[in-house]
Amino acid sequence: MRRSSRFGIGAALAAGALAVTGLVFAPAAAAVQPADATAEYDCGAFGGGDADLHATQSGGSITITVSTSVVTPLPIGAGDATTTLVLTLDGGPGTATFTGSSSPASPAFNPFTSGPLTSSSSFAAGDTLDSYFGGTALTLEIFGTTVECEAVTSQSSESVAD
């Protein structure tokens, strides 16, 4: 089942229920939930499509791995690309920026994956992260070429029944 959501960081309610529709910070488990979200990006002449985001939390820090639809005609060596992801923080106007140049090797014509991306922001229970619509939201620097992408959709996540 697919539903709209945001990356979110929240606390468990007094009754023990966790009722937010995004990535949620659960203090006892120290994990963002759900950990996966998808948003569509337009990268101009480089195309576009979905970017799958996987978040991991440790205390007040979050790291994100991004898997994109962007492909290159050449193989990309491990660590040879830099990725920057800008997300809206708490509905805006503030943002959180995640960056990194840690990427696995990618054969030619395969989708590009990068991460973990880190942020200098510290996140607290109740914070939410969603697609940024104020300009370039995802930047990939590969082989000296900069690919700038704008978010087309808010994040969505999939929930799977047990």
MDTraj code that builds the backbone (N, CA, C; nanometers):
import mdtraj as md
import numpy as np

residues = "MET ARG ARG SER SER ARG PHE GLY ILE GLY ALA ALA LEU ALA ALA GLY ALA LEU ALA VAL THR GLY LEU VAL PHE ALA PRO ALA ALA ALA ALA VAL GLN PRO ALA ASP ALA THR ALA GLU TYR ASP CYS GLY ALA PHE GLY GLY GLY ASP ALA ASP LEU HIS ALA THR GLN SER GLY GLY SER ILE THR ILE THR VAL SER THR SER VAL VAL THR PRO LEU PRO ILE GLY ALA GLY ASP ALA THR THR THR LEU VAL LEU THR LEU ASP GLY GLY PRO GLY THR ALA THR PHE THR GLY SER SER SER PRO ALA SER PRO ALA PHE ASN PRO PHE THR SER GLY PRO LEU THR SER SER SER SER PHE ALA ALA GLY ASP THR LEU ASP SER TYR PHE GLY GLY THR ALA LEU THR LEU GLU ILE PHE GLY THR THR VAL GLU CYS GLU ALA VAL THR SER GLN SER SER GLU SER VAL ALA ASP".split()
xyz = np.array([
    [0.0839, -0.1164, 0.0000],
    [0.0000, 0.0000, 0.0000],
    [0.0887, 0.1230, 0.0000],
    [0.0636, 0.2194, -0.0839],
    [0.1428, 0.3407, -0.0948],
    [0.0646, 0.4545, -0.0324],
    [0.1324, 0.5385, 0.0464],
    [0.0662, 0.6518, 0.1087],
    [0.1619, 0.7686, 0.1125],
    [0.1079, 0.8893, 0.1136],
    [0.1926, 1.0070, 0.1235],
    [0.2508, 1.0137, 0.2628],
    [0.3743, 1.0577, 0.2720],
    [0.4365, 1.0740, 0.4025],
    [0.5575, 1.1637, 0.3903],
    [0.6186, 1.1897, 0.5036],
    [0.7402, 1.2680, 0.5096],
    [0.8396, 1.1932, 0.5945],
    [0.9701, 1.2215, 0.5750],
    [1.0650, 1.1747, 0.6737],
    [1.0245, 1.2473, 0.7996],
    [1.0150, 1.1832, 0.9087],
    [0.9758, 1.2501, 1.0317],
    [1.0475, 1.1892, 1.1487],
    [1.0605, 1.2671, 1.2513],
    [1.1235, 1.2206, 1.3719],
    [1.0242, 1.2539, 1.4810],
    [0.9716, 1.1579, 1.5502],
    [0.8694, 1.1844, 1.6497],
    [0.8900, 1.0971, 1.7706],
    [0.8155, 1.1240, 1.8763],
    [0.8258, 1.0454, 1.9987],
    [0.7031, 0.9579, 2.0127],
    [0.7168, 0.8484, 2.0845],
    [0.6028, 0.7606, 2.1087],
    [0.5020, 0.8362, 2.1938],
    [0.3753, 0.8146, 2.1640],
    [0.2699, 0.8782, 2.2412],
    [0.2571, 0.8091, 2.3758],
    [0.1927, 0.8762, 2.4721],
    [0.1797, 0.8211, 2.6070],
    [0.1181, 0.6823, 2.6060],
    [0.0238, 0.6587, 2.5190],
    [-0.0414, 0.5278, 2.5125],
    [0.0468, 0.4235, 2.4467],
    [0.1607, 0.4651, 2.3958],
    [0.2518, 0.3718, 2.3327],
    [0.2316, 0.3620, 2.1831],
    [0.1320, 0.4311, 2.1292],
    [0.1080, 0.4271, 1.9853],
    [0.1996, 0.5267, 1.9179],
    [0.2374, 0.4975, 1.7959],
    [0.3195, 0.5868, 1.7172],
    [0.2386, 0.6179, 1.5930],
    [0.1835, 0.7410, 1.5845],
    [0.0877, 0.7705, 1.4789],
    [0.1300, 0.8919, 1.3983],
    [0.2371, 0.8800, 1.3237],
    [0.2762, 0.9845, 1.2300],
    [0.3017, 0.9187, 1.0963],
    [0.2920, 0.9954, 0.9882],
    [0.3044, 0.9363, 0.8556],
    [0.4375, 0.9707, 0.7917],
    [0.5449, 0.9500, 0.8621],
    [0.6748, 0.9784, 0.8038],
    [0.7813, 0.8974, 0.8727],
    [0.9068, 0.9280, 0.8424],
    [1.0150, 0.8648, 0.9152],
    [1.0105, 0.9234, 1.0548],
    [1.0056, 0.8394, 1.1545],
    [0.9793, 0.8818, 1.2902],
    [1.0935, 0.8403, 1.3804],
    [1.1351, 0.9296, 1.4673],
    [1.2386, 0.8981, 1.5642],
    [1.1748, 0.8319, 1.6847],
    [1.2104, 0.7093, 1.7116],
    [1.1623, 0.6378, 1.8286],
    [1.2763, 0.6356, 1.9298],
    [1.2687, 0.7159, 2.0360],
    [1.3818, 0.7295, 2.1286],
    [1.4345, 0.5967, 2.1827],
    [1.3471, 0.5055, 2.2218],
    [1.3946, 0.3799, 2.2783],
    [1.4707, 0.2979, 2.1751],
    [1.4239, 0.3003, 2.0519],
    [1.4880, 0.2207, 1.9476],
    [1.5957, 0.2985, 1.8734],
    [1.5979, 0.4295, 1.8897],
    [1.6928, 0.5168, 1.8208],
    [1.6965, 0.4879, 1.6711],
    [1.5788, 0.4839, 1.6103],
    [1.5711, 0.4554, 1.4674],
    [1.4654, 0.5419, 1.4017],
    [1.4920, 0.5831, 1.2780],
    [1.3955, 0.6591, 1.2002],
    [1.2966, 0.5598, 1.1418],
    [1.1673, 0.5923, 1.1472],
    [1.0666, 0.5004, 1.0941],
    [0.9631, 0.5752, 1.0147],
    [0.9076, 0.5297, 0.9046],
    [0.9714, 0.4197, 0.8325],
    [1.1060, 0.4648, 0.7786],
    [1.1938, 0.3729, 0.7581],
    [1.3303, 0.4059, 0.7181],
    [1.3431, 0.4357, 0.5698],
    [1.2401, 0.4060, 0.4906],
    [1.2483, 0.4229, 0.3457],
    [1.1392, 0.5151, 0.2937],
    [1.1764, 0.5989, 0.1977],
    [1.0817, 0.6886, 0.1325],
    [1.1259, 0.7060, -0.0121],
    [1.0338, 0.7521, -0.0960],
    [1.0624, 0.7755, -0.2367],
    [1.0075, 0.9120, -0.2752],
    [1.0797, 0.9839, -0.3577],
    [1.0325, 1.1103, -0.4137],
    [1.0778, 1.1166, -0.5587],
    [1.0036, 1.1880, -0.6414],
    [1.0394, 1.2019, -0.7817],
    [1.1172, 1.3318, -0.8012],
    [1.2217, 1.3242, -0.8830],
    [1.3076, 1.4392, -0.9112],
    [1.3192, 1.4599, -1.0617],
    [1.3308, 1.5860, -1.1025],
    [1.3531, 1.6232, -1.2423],
    [1.4951, 1.6767, -1.2523],
    [1.5772, 1.6102, -1.3322],
    [1.7183, 1.6472, -1.3454],
    [1.7468, 1.7129, -1.4798],
    [1.6483, 1.7793, -1.5380],
    [1.6659, 1.8516, -1.6632],
    [1.7104, 1.7599, -1.7750],
    [1.8167, 1.7984, -1.8448],
    [1.8660, 1.7227, -1.9594],
    [1.9137, 1.5822, -1.9206],
    [1.9375, 1.5593, -1.7907],
    [1.9849, 1.4291, -1.7449],
    [1.8688, 1.3346, -1.7147],
    [1.7465, 1.3806, -1.7340],
    [1.6298, 1.2959, -1.7098],
    [1.5719, 1.3188, -1.5726],
    [1.5175, 1.2176, -1.5176],
    [1.4551, 1.2265, -1.3867],
    [1.3948, 1.0939, -1.3493],
    [1.3229, 1.0948, -1.2425],
    [1.2585, 0.9732, -1.1941],
    [1.2656, 0.9686, -1.0438],
    [1.2386, 0.8515, -0.9920],
    [1.2355, 0.8337, -0.8480],
    [1.3748, 0.8300, -0.7876],
    [1.3838, 0.8829, -0.6672],
    [1.5011, 0.8646, -0.5832],
    [1.4510, 0.7948, -0.4575],
    [1.5093, 0.6812, -0.4277],
    [1.4743, 0.6078, -0.3070],
    [1.5683, 0.6518, -0.1967],
    [1.5111, 0.6887, -0.0837],
    [1.5883, 0.7387, 0.0291],
    [1.5781, 0.6394, 0.1446],
    [1.6912, 0.6025, 0.2015],
    [1.6938, 0.5135, 0.3176],
    [1.7638, 0.5880, 0.4305],
    [1.6932, 0.6078, 0.5414],
    [1.7475, 0.6831, 0.6545],
    [1.7818, 0.5913, 0.7702],
    [1.8906, 0.6270, 0.8394],
    [1.9336, 0.5568, 0.9593],
    [1.9631, 0.6623, 1.0641],
    [1.9255, 0.6349, 1.1875],
    [1.9450, 0.7324, 1.2936],
    [2.0320, 0.6770, 1.4036],
    [2.1163, 0.7649, 1.4579],
    [2.1955, 0.7342, 1.5757],
    [2.1878, 0.8575, 1.6645],
    [2.1134, 0.8497, 1.7721],
    [2.0930, 0.9666, 1.8575],
    [2.0244, 1.0770, 1.7802],
    [2.0814, 1.1972, 1.7811],
    [2.0240, 1.3113, 1.7093],
    [2.0751, 1.3255, 1.5673],
    [2.1526, 1.2272, 1.5190],
    [2.2081, 1.2318, 1.3839],
    [2.1335, 1.1366, 1.2921],
    [2.1166, 1.1787, 1.1673],
    [2.0534, 1.0953, 1.0660],
    [2.1464, 1.0875, 0.9461],
    [2.1610, 0.9694, 0.8900],
    [2.2312, 0.9530, 0.7628],
    [2.1310, 0.8993, 0.6617],
    [2.1502, 0.9358, 0.5360],
    [2.0590, 0.8955, 0.4300],
    [2.1387, 0.8374, 0.3135],
    [2.0916, 0.7265, 0.2605],
    [2.1447, 0.6690, 0.1372],
    [2.0435, 0.6986, 0.0274],
    [2.0917, 0.7456, -0.0879],
    [2.0052, 0.7831, -0.2004],
    [2.0339, 0.6907, -0.3177],
    [1.9307, 0.6285, -0.3691],
    [1.9405, 0.5493, -0.4915],
    [1.8564, 0.6193, -0.5963],
    [1.9180, 0.6603, -0.7073],
    [1.8494, 0.7413, -0.8070],
    [1.8238, 0.6627, -0.9351],
    [1.7491, 0.7255, -1.0241],
    [1.7258, 0.6708, -1.1574],
    [1.8327, 0.7199, -1.2553],
    [1.9235, 0.8066, -1.2092],
    [2.0272, 0.8622, -1.2955],
    [2.1270, 0.7536, -1.3325],
    [2.1555, 0.7387, -1.4615],
    [2.2559, 0.6434, -1.5085],
    [2.3613, 0.7190, -1.5891],
    [2.4818, 0.6653, -1.5926],
    [2.5875, 0.7250, -1.6741],
    [2.6368, 0.6195, -1.7724],
    [2.6881, 0.6639, -1.8861],
    [2.7388, 0.5678, -1.9843],
    [2.8733, 0.5073, -1.9444],
    [2.9315, 0.5575, -1.8356],
    [3.0604, 0.5085, -1.7887],
    [3.0475, 0.4515, -1.6486],
    [3.1333, 0.3579, -1.6128],
    [3.1302, 0.3081, -1.4746],
    [3.1766, 0.4179, -1.3785],
    [3.1246, 0.4146, -1.2569],
    [3.1630, 0.5109, -1.1530],
    [3.2372, 0.4332, -1.0456],
    [3.3582, 0.4767, -1.0145],
    [3.4360, 0.4114, -0.9098],
    [3.3827, 0.4453, -0.7717],
    [3.4112, 0.3599, -0.6753],
    [3.3690, 0.3845, -0.5370],
    [3.4232, 0.5198, -0.4900],
    [3.3369, 0.6035, -0.4367],
    [3.3768, 0.7332, -0.3836],
    [3.4056, 0.8388, -0.4876],
    [3.3778, 0.8122, -0.6159],
    [3.4092, 0.9074, -0.7228],
    [3.2997, 1.0107, -0.7488],
    [3.1956, 1.0116, -0.6697],
    [3.0856, 1.1073, -0.6901],
    [3.0516, 1.1725, -0.5573],
    [3.0040, 1.2956, -0.5645],
    [2.9585, 1.3687, -0.4465],
    [2.8101, 1.3958, -0.4615],
    [2.7353, 1.3732, -0.3550],
    [2.5907, 1.3931, -0.3572],
    [2.5518, 1.4908, -0.2472],
    [2.4599, 1.5819, -0.2803],
    [2.4018, 1.6740, -0.1828],
    [2.2504, 1.6636, -0.1929],
    [2.1856, 1.6423, -0.0805],
    [2.0402, 1.6316, -0.0732],
    [1.9892, 1.7365, 0.0242],
    [1.8982, 1.8233, -0.0216],
    [1.8372, 1.9250, 0.0637],
    [1.6934, 1.8830, 0.0901],
    [1.6554, 1.8807, 0.2177],
    [1.5194, 1.8467, 0.2573],
    [1.4612, 1.9600, 0.3412],
    [1.3316, 1.9799, 0.3311],
    [1.2629, 2.0790, 0.4131],
    [1.2530, 2.0255, 0.5551],
    [1.2866, 2.1088, 0.6519],
    [1.2827, 2.0716, 0.7929],
    [1.1580, 2.1301, 0.8566],
    [1.0783, 2.0455, 0.9181],
    [0.9579, 2.0878, 0.9915],
    [0.8648, 2.1750, 0.9085],
    [0.8449, 2.1399, 0.7823],
    [0.7520, 2.2132, 0.6960],
    [0.8070, 2.3431, 0.6420],
    [0.9307, 2.3777, 0.6711],
    [0.9958, 2.4972, 0.6171],
    [0.9659, 2.6195, 0.7005],
    [1.0340, 2.7275, 0.6753],
    [1.1245, 2.7485, 0.5636],
    [1.2627, 2.6894, 0.5850],
    [1.2906, 2.6341, 0.7027],
    [1.4222, 2.5769, 0.7290],
    [1.4481, 2.4514, 0.6483],
    [1.5757, 2.4208, 0.6284],
    [1.6156, 2.3017, 0.5545],
    [1.7246, 2.2272, 0.6301],
    [1.7435, 2.1036, 0.5915],
    [1.8563, 2.0230, 0.6387],
    [1.9281, 1.9733, 0.5137],
    [2.0589, 1.9880, 0.5113],
    [2.1390, 1.9466, 0.3961],
    [2.2216, 1.8250, 0.4340],
    [2.2151, 1.7224, 0.3505],
    [2.2903, 1.5991, 0.3680],
    [2.3903, 1.5894, 0.2536],
    [2.5178, 1.5622, 0.2840],
    [2.6203, 1.5534, 0.1797],
    [2.7086, 1.4317, 0.2034],
    [2.7739, 1.3903, 0.0968],
    [2.8695, 1.2824, 0.1095],
    [2.9266, 1.2414, -0.0242],
    [3.0439, 1.1800, -0.0189],
    [3.1048, 1.1290, -0.1412],
    [3.1347, 0.9807, -0.1257],
    [3.0623, 0.9187, -0.0359],
    [3.0750, 0.7757, -0.0176],
    [2.9724, 0.7082, -0.1069],
    [3.0196, 0.6427, -0.2090],
    [2.9282, 0.5725, -0.2999],
    [2.9949, 0.4428, -0.3427],
    [2.9150, 0.3384, -0.3585],
    [2.9740, 0.2131, -0.4076],
    [3.0080, 0.2255, -0.5556],
    [3.0944, 0.1387, -0.6031],
    [3.1240, 0.1345, -0.7470],
    [2.9954, 0.0992, -0.8207],
    [2.9773, 0.1612, -0.9379],
    [2.8565, 0.1379, -1.0161],
    [2.8954, 0.1109, -1.1611],
    [2.8539, -0.0023, -1.2167],
    [2.8831, -0.0308, -1.3567],
    [2.8120, 0.0685, -1.4488],
    [2.8591, 0.0799, -1.5702],
    [2.7956, 0.1680, -1.6689],
    [2.6491, 0.1294, -1.6872],
    [2.5666, 0.2295, -1.7065],
    [2.4234, 0.2152, -1.7339],
    [2.3426, 0.1561, -1.6180],
    [2.3972, 0.1616, -1.4969],
    [2.3223, 0.1197, -1.3786],
    [2.2782, 0.2431, -1.3014],
    [2.1669, 0.2350, -1.2292],
    [2.1244, 0.3482, -1.1456],
    [2.2308, 0.3821, -1.0424],
    [2.2436, 0.5112, -1.0105],
    [2.3455, 0.5620, -0.9201],
    [2.2969, 0.5605, -0.7757],
    [2.3814, 0.5097, -0.6854],
    [2.3525, 0.5079, -0.5421],
    [2.4641, 0.5809, -0.4696],
    [2.4270, 0.6588, -0.3671],
    [2.5252, 0.7323, -0.2895],
    [2.4862, 0.7309, -0.1424],
    [2.5858, 0.7212, -0.0576],
    [2.5589, 0.7309, 0.0844],
    [2.6477, 0.6366, 0.1623],
    [2.6507, 0.6588, 0.2903],
    [2.5593, 0.7456, 0.3618],
    [2.5951, 0.8934, 0.3478],
    [2.4901, 0.9751, 0.3361],
    [2.5044, 1.1199, 0.3372],
    [2.4809, 1.1663, 0.4812],
    [2.5594, 1.2625, 0.5252],
    [2.5449, 1.3108, 0.6625],
    [2.5019, 1.4568, 0.6633],
    [2.4488, 1.4997, 0.7755],
    [2.4055, 1.6377, 0.7937],
    [2.4684, 1.6933, 0.9201],
    [2.4996, 1.8223, 0.9188],
    [2.5517, 1.8858, 1.0397],
    [2.4378, 1.9244, 1.1336],
    [2.3130, 1.9106, 1.0869],
    [2.1969, 1.9404, 1.1706],
    [2.1806, 1.8337, 1.2774],
    [2.1290, 1.8749, 1.3922],
    [2.0930, 1.7805, 1.4971],
    [1.9411, 1.7718, 1.4979],
    [1.8877, 1.6524, 1.5027],
    [1.7442, 1.6328, 1.4926],
    [1.6874, 1.5904, 1.6270],
    [1.5655, 1.6375, 1.6548],
    [1.4993, 1.6081, 1.7816],
    [1.3637, 1.5447, 1.7557],
    [1.3118, 1.4805, 1.8571],
    [1.1789, 1.4203, 1.8477],
    [1.0800, 1.5249, 1.7981],
    [0.9963, 1.4860, 1.7028],
    [0.8960, 1.5772, 1.6477],
    [0.9395, 1.6459, 1.5201],
    [1.0691, 1.6461, 1.4869],
    [1.1165, 1.7065, 1.3619],
    [1.0691, 1.6223, 1.2436],
    [1.0406, 1.6883, 1.1320],
    [1.0024, 1.6177, 1.0103],
    [1.0900, 1.6653, 0.8951],
    [1.1134, 1.5767, 0.8002],
    [1.1890, 1.6073, 0.6799],
    [1.1057, 1.5657, 0.5601],
    [1.1012, 1.6527, 0.4564],
    [1.0248, 1.6213, 0.3361],
    [1.0974, 1.6818, 0.2164],
    [1.0466, 1.6565, 0.0980],
    [1.1061, 1.7096, -0.0244],
    [1.1161, 1.8618, -0.0171],
    [1.2240, 1.9145, -0.0750],
    [1.2477, 2.0592, -0.0803],
    [1.2079, 2.1085, -0.2182],
    [1.1192, 2.2092, -0.2232],
    [1.0683, 2.2611, -0.3506],
    [1.1175, 2.4018, -0.3824],
    [1.2178, 2.4542, -0.3118],
    [1.2644, 2.5908, -0.3318],
    [1.3801, 2.6048, -0.4285],
    [1.4056, 2.5070, -0.5114],
    [1.5189, 2.5108, -0.6051],
    [1.5828, 2.3735, -0.6131],
    [1.7142, 2.3715, -0.6318],
    [1.7857, 2.2444, -0.6439],
    [1.7773, 2.1681, -0.5124],
    [1.7268, 2.0454, -0.5192],
    [1.7085, 1.9635, -0.3993],
    [1.8067, 1.8468, -0.3949],
    [1.8532, 1.8031, -0.5105],
    [1.9455, 1.6905, -0.5183],
    [2.0521, 1.7246, -0.6210],
    [2.1784, 1.7200, -0.5791],
    [2.2904, 1.7500, -0.6686],
    [2.3843, 1.6301, -0.6704],
    [2.4179, 1.5859, -0.7913],
    [2.5141, 1.4782, -0.8102],
    [2.6322, 1.5344, -0.8879],
    [2.7523, 1.5175, -0.8361],
    [2.8727, 1.5608, -0.9068],
    [2.9502, 1.4357, -0.9452],
    [2.9485, 1.4077, -1.0772],
    [3.0093, 1.2863, -1.1296],
    [3.0984, 1.3226, -1.2474],
    [3.2232, 1.2784, -1.2458],
    [3.3178, 1.3047, -1.3559],
    [3.3302, 1.4530, -1.3880],
    [3.3238, 1.5392, -1.2882],
    [3.3346, 1.6824, -1.3110],
    [3.2077, 1.7447, -1.3657],
    [3.1034, 1.6669, -1.3803],
    [2.9743, 1.7171, -1.4282],
    [2.8791, 1.7276, -1.3104],
    [2.8110, 1.8406, -1.3009],
    [2.7135, 1.8602, -1.1948],
    [2.5736, 1.8375, -1.2501],
    [2.5012, 1.7463, -1.1868],
    [2.3624, 1.7169, -1.2229],
    [2.2753, 1.7753, -1.1125],
    [2.1952, 1.8767, -1.1480],
    [2.1071, 1.9402, -1.0497],
    [1.9644, 1.8938, -1.0724],
    [1.8998, 1.8509, -0.9654],
    [1.7642, 1.7971, -0.9736],
    [1.6717, 1.8736, -0.8794],
    [1.5496, 1.8934, -0.9247],
    [1.4475, 1.9559, -0.8417],
    [1.3436, 1.8510, -0.8041],
    [1.2940, 1.8601, -0.6816],
    [1.1901, 1.7672, -0.6362],
    [1.0613, 1.7961, -0.7120],
    [0.9953, 1.6916, -0.7556],
    [0.8678, 1.7018, -0.8260],
    [0.7531, 1.6619, -0.7331],
    [0.7796, 1.5676, -0.6419],
    [0.6766, 1.5206, -0.5505],
    [0.7265, 1.5239, -0.4065],
    [0.6328, 1.5264, -0.3147],
    [0.6665, 1.5056, -0.1745],
    [0.7056, 1.3603, -0.1584],
    [0.7661, 1.3284, -0.0463],
    [0.8086, 1.1920, -0.0219],
    [0.6884, 1.1026, 0.0025],
    [0.7017, 0.9801, -0.0388],
    [0.6019, 0.8780, -0.0070],
    [0.6772, 0.7569, 0.0438],
    [0.6098, 0.6767, 0.1187],
    [0.6739, 0.5548, 0.1693],
    [0.5756, 0.4410, 0.1540],
    [0.6274, 0.3219, 0.1606],
    [0.5414, 0.2054, 0.1503],
    [0.5308, 0.1416, 0.2879],
    [0.4093, 0.1060, 0.3239],
    [0.3915, 0.0291, 0.4450],
    [0.3545, -0.1124, 0.4047],
    [0.4127, -0.2071, 0.4723],
    [0.3897, -0.3461, 0.4379],
    [0.3197, -0.4123, 0.5560],
    [0.2096, -0.4792, 0.5273],
    [0.1370, -0.5486, 0.6339],
    [0.2193, -0.6644, 0.6853],
    [0.2103, -0.6895, 0.8131],
    [0.2841, -0.8017, 0.8728],
    [0.2265, -0.9325, 0.8313],
])
top = md.Topology()
chain = top.add_chain()
for i, resn in enumerate(residues, 1):
    res = top.add_residue(resn, chain, resSeq=i)
    for name in ("N", "CA", "C"):
        top.add_atom(name, md.element.get_by_symbol(name[0]), res)
traj = md.Trajectory(xyz[None], top)
